[in-house]
Amino acid sequence: MAELTLVEVFGTGATQDSSSITIQKAALPRLTASASNSAESLLTGIVLMAQTNLAQTNFDANVDQSIYIGPGYPSFTNRGTNNDQYRVDQIIVNLAKIDTASVIDPDNY
């Protein structure tokens, strides 16, 4: 199998050129698109979208896929001066490559 396309990972309307990437907010699951989405909400939407086709089952079946995204373990932590309880949801991004170096290089994936 071949590597997944930009649209398969980032959703309908995703494009790139030599200097930029464009991802349509409407393609990001559960994101309410606005002119002022936070960087964190956008990153969350991108990871959730990518998780759809970068699942471990796809990784196991496709040797050309180098990344898989899966759920972690939810937990709770207390934060702030009021010691408010926060839910911590994990999404784990796994990067797989032949072992030739000890640093993560985006060009290898």
C-alpha positions as CSV (number, residue, x, y, z in Angstrom):
1,M,0.0,0.0,0.0
2,A,1.1,3.6,-0.5
3,E,1.5,6.4,2.0
4,L,-1.7,8.2,2.9
5,T,-2.5,11.3,1.1
6,L,-2.7,14.8,2.6
7,V,-6.5,14.7,2.3
8,E,-6.7,11.3,4.0
9,V,-4.7,12.6,7.0
10,F,-5.9,16.2,7.2
11,G,-9.3,16.1,5.6
12,T,-11.1,17.4,2.5
13,G,-9.6,20.6,1.1
14,A,-6.1,20.0,2.6
15,T,-3.4,21.3,0.2
16,Q,0.3,22.1,0.3
17,D,2.9,23.9,-1.7
18,S,6.6,24.5,-1.1
19,S,6.1,27.0,1.7
20,S,2.7,26.3,3.3
21,I,0.0,23.8,4.3
22,T,-3.7,24.6,4.2
23,I,-6.2,22.6,6.3
24,Q,-9.9,23.4,6.2
25,K,-11.3,24.0,9.7
26,A,-14.6,22.4,8.5
27,A,-12.8,19.1,8.0
28,L,-11.6,19.0,11.6
29,P,-13.9,16.8,13.8
30,R,-15.9,18.5,16.6
31,L,-14.2,21.9,16.0
32,T,-16.5,24.9,15.9
33,A,-14.7,26.9,13.2
34,S,-14.3,30.6,13.9
35,A,-11.9,33.4,13.0
36,S,-10.4,33.1,16.5
37,N,-9.9,29.4,17.2
38,S,-7.1,28.9,19.7
39,A,-3.9,27.2,18.6
40,E,-4.6,24.4,21.0
41,S,-8.2,23.8,19.7
42,L,-6.8,23.7,16.1
43,L,-4.0,21.2,17.1
44,T,-6.6,19.0,18.9
45,G,-8.8,19.0,15.7
46,I,-5.8,18.2,13.5
47,V,-4.8,15.3,15.8
48,L,-8.4,14.0,15.9
49,M,-8.7,14.2,12.1
50,A,-5.4,12.4,11.6
51,Q,-6.3,9.7,14.1
52,T,-9.1,8.6,11.8
53,N,-6.8,7.1,9.1
54,L,-3.6,6.8,11.1
55,A,-5.0,4.1,13.4
56,Q,-2.8,1.2,14.5
57,T,-4.9,-1.3,12.5
58,N,-4.0,0.7,9.3
59,F,-0.3,0.9,10.4
60,D,-0.2,-2.9,11.0
61,A,-1.6,-3.5,7.4
62,N,0.4,-0.9,5.6
63,V,4.3,-1.0,5.8
64,D,4.4,2.5,4.1
65,Q,2.6,4.1,7.0
66,S,5.1,5.3,9.6
67,I,2.8,7.0,12.2
68,Y,-0.1,5.8,14.1
69,I,-2.3,7.6,16.6
70,G,-4.2,5.9,19.4
71,P,-5.9,6.7,22.7
72,G,-4.0,6.8,25.9
73,Y,-5.4,6.6,29.4
74,P,-7.6,9.3,30.8
75,S,-6.7,10.6,34.3
76,F,-7.4,13.5,36.6
77,T,-5.1,16.2,38.1
78,N,-5.7,19.2,40.3
79,R,-4.5,22.6,39.1
80,G,-4.5,26.2,40.1
81,T,-4.9,28.1,43.3
82,N,-8.4,26.6,43.8
83,N,-7.0,23.1,43.2
84,D,-9.7,22.6,40.5
85,Q,-10.0,19.1,39.2
86,Y,-9.1,18.7,35.5
87,R,-9.7,15.7,33.2
88,V,-6.5,14.8,31.3
89,D,-7.2,12.9,28.0
90,Q,-4.3,11.4,26.2
91,I,-3.8,10.9,22.5
92,I,-0.6,9.0,21.8
93,V,1.3,9.7,18.5
94,N,3.7,6.9,17.6
95,L,6.5,7.5,15.1
96,A,8.1,4.3,13.6
97,K,11.2,4.1,11.4
98,I,14.1,1.9,10.9
99,D,16.5,2.5,13.8
100,T,19.3,4.6,12.4
101,A,19.4,7.7,14.6
102,S,18.3,8.8,18.1
103,V,16.5,12.0,17.1
104,I,13.1,12.6,15.6
105,D,13.6,14.0,12.1
106,P,10.3,14.9,10.3
107,D,11.9,14.1,7.0
108,N,12.0,10.4,8.0
109,Y,8.2,10.1,8.1
